[in-house]
Amino acid sequence: MSIGNRWGNHQGFCPHRNLCRKRRKKAVSAEIAIEQINQEISPKIQNLNLTQKELDQILMTGEWGSNATLAVSAAFFKQKIKSATMPWSKKLPSLMMLMFEGKKHGNKNLKIQEFMIVVDQIEKGVEFYQRVKDYLEQERIITTVGSEGGFSPPNFDDEKILDLLKSLGAKKIALDVAASHSEINSSILLNIVRRYPIVSLEDPLSESDWQGWQDFYHQVREINPEILIVADDLTVTDKEKVKKGAEEKLFNAVIIKPNQQGTITAAAEAIRIAKSLGTKTIVSHRGRETNDAWIVDFALKHQSDFVKFGAPCRGERVAKYNRLSEIVGEDKARPDKPVKSGFDSS
């Protein structure tokens, strides 16, 4: 694909620096990212006929901010998929749809950051979200939402949320503990797994507690051998960390965020490594988002087992669900039989 020289038109791709934290390469301000794209990256790539991998190799050789490189990499990806015919329905991801959130995203009293339900259809998640809202309004409880659209009533604690989700009929609950930001005793998590229909635990321990992850993985699977132990802060979409952690059985699922490594290719490679080791993949949005929905196409192209796009609320989250609905609706080749979801064997 030939790359032109007007990267200024893609300024909307340059996110805030907090969107692109990573371990090896720092992000920069949006203003500096735009400057790097226009003045440094563009001259190196314009008028070249490159593949995604070739472009991303160039992007990873420079000292540019990860939000600058991802802006260019994602713009190329978006342009390429416009003319591509993808077998989207080969396997559609299960949805980890946010219902409640807290800690840095909302209610500071919560020890768990995200409370999600796992569904195989957008409509089911939207209906459950409305059910939660109806209950809160009926009980005259504030329905203010957090940064990703999940409810965050100030007087709720973790147990009250879990009890409510269970009483409203949630069959599969996924939690993002975000233990690196405020740790929770592992014995509390084990008790939660025993009491509630938990199918996924993300970041149950600090990213620095490698041995703790290994111990916890085996403890949880003694209670429920099907549960997903999900790594995000521990692996940051780094293929080497994904490989090492999966081989040492610290987790059996991993979050994939392209911003963490700065290019589409690096994220795709992390998915490839995870799948080769039998590790489930969860392509995820970020806390601070835009209305751009290319992450949906990325997840489907690389056959992610699950996706996390937040709650069916707030424009930047709804945009992802709308894009997924659009793709499913456009797919004329979708089989009549049920499509595999993330919990099915690949």
MITOR-57115 format. One record per residue (C-alpha): residue in three letters; x, z, y. Coordinates in steps of 0.5 Angstrom, whole numbers, padded with zeros to 4 digits, always signed. Each point is the difference from the previous one (the first is absolute). Layout:
ALAXZY/...
This chain:
MET+0000+0000+0000/SER+0003-0002+0007/ILE+0000+0006+0005/GLY-0001-0002+0007/ASN+0003+0004+0006/ARG-0006+0003+0004/TRP+0000+0007-0003/GLY-0003+0003+0006/ASN-0007-0002-0003/HIS+0001+0005-0005/GLN+0001+0006+0004/GLY-0006+0004-0003/PHE+0004+0000-0006/CYS+0005+0005+0003/PRO-0003+0007-0002/HIS+0002+0007+0003/ARG+0007+0003-0003/ASN-0004+0005-0004/LEU-0003-0006-0004/CYS+0007-0002-0003/ARG+0004+0007-0002/LYS+0005-0002-0005/ARG+0006+0003-0003/ARG+0005-0005+0001/LYS-0002-0004+0006/LYS-0003+0003+0007/ALA-0006-0002+0003/VAL+0000-0002+0008/SER-0005+0000+0005/ALA-0005-0005+0001/GLU+0003-0003+0006/ILE+0007+0000-0003/ALA-0003-0003-0007/ILE-0003-0006+0004/GLU+0007-0001+0004/GLN+0003+0000-0007/ILE-0004-0005-0002/ASN+0000-0005+0006/GLN+0007+0001+0001/GLU+0004+0001-0006/ILE-0004-0002-0006/SER-0004-0006+0002/PRO+0007-0004+0002/LYS+0002+0002-0007/ILE-0006-0003-0004/GLN-0003-0005+0004/ASN-0001-0007-0002/LEU+0002+0002-0007/ASN-0003-0002-0006/LEU-0001+0007-0004/THR-0003+0004-0006/GLN-0003+0007+0001/LYS+0006+0002-0004/GLU+0005-0004+0004/LEU-0003+0003+0007/ASP+0000+0007-0002/GLN+0007-0001-0002/ILE+0002-0002+0007/LEU-0004+0006+0003/MET+0003+0005-0005/THR+0007-0002+0002/GLY-0001+0002+0008/GLU+0000+0007+0003/TRP-0007-0001+0003/GLY-0005+0005+0000/SER-0005+0000-0007/ASN-0006-0001+0004/ALA+0004-0007+0003/THR+0001-0002-0006/LEU-0006+0001-0003/ALA-0004-0003+0005/VAL+0004-0007-0001/SER-0001+0001-0008/ALA-0007+0001+0001/ALA-0002-0005+0005/PHE+0004-0005-0005/PHE-0004+0003-0006/LYS-0007-0001+0004/GLN+0002-0007+0001/LYS+0002-0002-0007/ILE-0007+0003-0003/LYS-0004-0004+0005/SER+0002-0006-0004/ALA+0001+0003-0007/THR-0005+0000-0006/MET+0000+0007-0003/PRO-0003+0002-0007/TRP-0003+0006+0004/SER-0005+0002-0006/LYS+0006+0001-0005/LYS-0001+0007+0001/LEU-0003+0004+0006/PRO+0003+0007+0002/SER-0004+0006+0000/LEU-0002+0003+0006/MET+0003+0007+0002/MET-0005+0001+0006/LEU+0001+0006+0005/MET-0006+0005+0001/PHE+0004+0006+0003/GLU+0006+0001+0003/GLY+0004+0006+0004/LYS+0007+0002+0001/LYS+0004-0004+0005/HIS-0006-0005+0000/GLY-0006+0005+0001/ASN-0002+0007-0002/LYS+0007+0004+0001/ASN-0003+0005-0005/LEU+0000-0004-0006/LYS+0006+0000-0005/ILE-0002-0007-0003/GLN+0001-0006+0005/GLU-0005-0005-0003/PHE-0006+0001-0005/MET-0002-0007-0003/ILE-0005-0003-0005/VAL+0002-0005-0004/VAL-0005-0006-0001/ASP+0000-0007-0003/GLN-0004-0003+0006/ILE+0000+0001+0007/GLU-0008+0001+0000/LYS+0001+0006-0004/GLY+0005+0003+0005/VAL-0004-0001+0006/GLU-0007+0003-0003/PHE+0004+0006-0002/TYR+0003+0000+0007/GLN-0007+0000+0003/ARG-0002+0005-0005/VAL+0005+0005+0002/LYS-0002-0001+0007/ASP-0007+0001-0001/TYR+0001+0006-0003/LEU+0005+0003+0006/GLU-0006-0002+0005/GLN-0005+0003-0004/GLU+0004+0007+0000/ARG+0002-0001+0007/ILE+0007-0001-0001/ILE+0004-0004+0004/THR+0002-0007-0002/THR+0006-0001+0004/VAL+0005-0005-0004/GLY+0007+0001+0000/SER+0005-0006+0001/GLU-0001-0004-0006/GLY-0008+0001+0001/GLY-0001+0006-0005/PHE-0004+0005+0002/SER+0004+0007+0002/PRO-0005+0005+0002/PRO+0004+0006+0002/ASN-0003+0006-0004/PHE+0001-0003-0006/ASP+0006+0001-0005/ASP+0002-0003-0006/GLU-0004+0003-0005/LYS-0006-0001+0004/ILE+0001-0008+0000/LEU+0001+0000-0007/ASP-0006+0003-0002/LEU-0004-0004+0005/LEU+0003-0007-0003/LYS-0002+0003-0007/SER-0007+0002+0002/LEU-0001-0007+0003/GLY+0002-0003-0007/ALA+0007-0002+0001/LYS+0003-0002-0007/LYS+0007-0002+0002/ILE+0003+0004+0006/ALA+0007-0002+0002/LEU+0004+0005+0005/ASP+0006-0001+0005/VAL+0003+0006+0000/ALA+0006-0002+0005/ALA+0004+0006-0003/SER+0006-0002+0005/HIS-0004+0002+0006/SER-0002+0006-0003/GLU+0001+0002-0007/ILE-0006+0003-0004/ASN+0002+0004-0006/SER+0000-0004-0007/SER-0004+0005-0003/ILE-0006-0001+0005/LEU+0000-0007-0002/LEU+0000+0001-0007/ASN-0006+0004+0001/ILE-0003-0005+0004/VAL+0001-0005-0006/ARG-0003+0004-0005/ARG-0006+0001+0004/TYR-0002-0006+0004/PRO+0000-0008-0003/ILE+0007-0001+0003/VAL+0003-0007-0002/SER+0005-0001+0005/LEU+0005+0005+0004/GLU+0005-0003+0005/ASP+0006+0004+0003/PRO-0002+0006-0004/LEU+0007+0003+0002/SER+0006-0001+0005/GLU+0004-0006+0000/SER+0006+0004-0001/ASP-0002+0004-0006/TRP+0002-0006-0005/GLN+0000+0005-0006/GLY-0007+0003+0002/TRP-0003-0006-0001/GLN+0002-0001-0007/ASP-0002+0007-0002/PHE-0007-0001+0004/TYR-0001-0007-0003/HIS+0000+0003-0007/GLN-0004+0006+0002/VAL-0005-0004+0002/ARG+0000-0005-0005/GLU-0001+0005-0005/ILE-0007+0002+0003/ASN-0002-0008+0001/PRO+0005-0005-0003/GLU-0004-0005+0004/ILE+0001+0002+0007/LEU+0004-0003+0005/ILE+0006+0003+0003/VAL+0002-0004+0006/ALA+0006+0000+0004/ASP+0000-0003+0008/ASP+0005+0005+0004/LEU+0005+0000-0007/THR+0001-0007+0000/VAL-0002-0004+0006/THR-0001-0006-0003/ASP+0007+0000-0002/LYS+0001-0004-0006/GLU+0006+0004-0002/LYS-0004+0006+0001/VAL-0006-0002-0004/LYS+0004-0002-0006/LYS+0004+0006+0000/GLY-0006+0005+0001/ALA-0004-0004-0005/GLU+0005+0000-0006/GLU+0001+0007+0001/LYS-0007+0001+0000/LEU-0002+0003+0006/PHE-0006-0004+0002/ASN-0004-0005-0003/ALA-0003-0003+0006/VAL+0004-0002+0007/ILE-0003-0002+0007/ILE+0002-0006+0002/LYS+0001-0001+0008/PRO+0004-0006+0003/ASN+0001+0003+0006/GLN+0005+0005-0004/GLN+0005-0005-0001/GLY-0001-0005+0005/THR-0002-0007-0004/ILE-0005-0003-0004/THR+0005-0001-0005/ALA+0003+0007-0001/ALA-0007+0003-0001/ALA-0002-0006-0005/GLU+0007+0002-0004/ALA-0002+0007+0000/ILE-0007-0002-0003/ARG+0004-0004-0005/ILE+0004+0005-0002/ALA-0006+0005-0001/LYS-0004-0004-0004/SER+0006-0002-0005/LEU+0001+0008-0001/GLY-0008+0001-0001/THR-0001+0003+0006/LYS-0006-0001+0004/THR+0000-0003+0007/ILE-0004+0002+0006/VAL+0001-0004+0006/SER-0002+0004+0006/HIS-0002+0000+0008/ARG+0004+0004+0005/GLY-0003+0006+0004/ARG+0001-0004+0006/GLU-0003-0007-0001/THR-0003-0006+0003/ASN-0006-0005-0001/ASP+0005-0005-0004/ALA-0002+0000-0007/TRP+0006-0004-0003/ILE+0002+0006-0005/VAL-0007-0002-0004/ASP+0003-0006-0001/PHE+0007+0003-0002/ALA-0003+0005-0005/LEU-0004-0006-0003/LYS+0005-0005-0001/HIS+0005+0005-0003/GLN-0006+0003-0005/SER+0000+0007+0003/ASP-0003+0005-0005/PHE-0003+0004+0006/VAL-0001-0001+0008/LYS+0000+0006+0005/PHE-0004-0003+0006/GLY-0003+0007+0003/ALA-0007+0001+0001/PRO-0005-0005+0001/CYS+0000+0002+0007/ARG+0004-0002+0007/GLY+0001-0007+0001/GLU+0007+0000-0002/ARG-0002+0002-0007/VAL-0006-0004-0001/ALA+0004-0006+0002/LYS+0003+0001-0007/TYR-0006+0001-0004/ASN-0003-0006+0004/ARG+0005-0004-0002/LEU+0000+0002-0007/SER-0007-0002-0001/GLU+0001-0007+0003/ILE+0005-0001-0005/VAL-0004+0002-0006/GLY-0006-0004+0003/GLU+0004-0006+0001/ASP+0003+0000-0007/LYS-0004-0005-0004/ALA+0004+0001-0006/ARG-0002+0007-0001/PRO-0002+0001-0008/ASP-0007+0003-0001/LYS+0003+0005-0004/PRO+0002+0007+0003/VAL+0007-0001+0004/LYS+0006+0005-0002/SER+0001+0005+0004/GLY+0006+0005+0002/PHE-0002+0005-0006/ASP+0000-0006-0005/SER+0006-0002-0004/SER+0003-0005+0003/
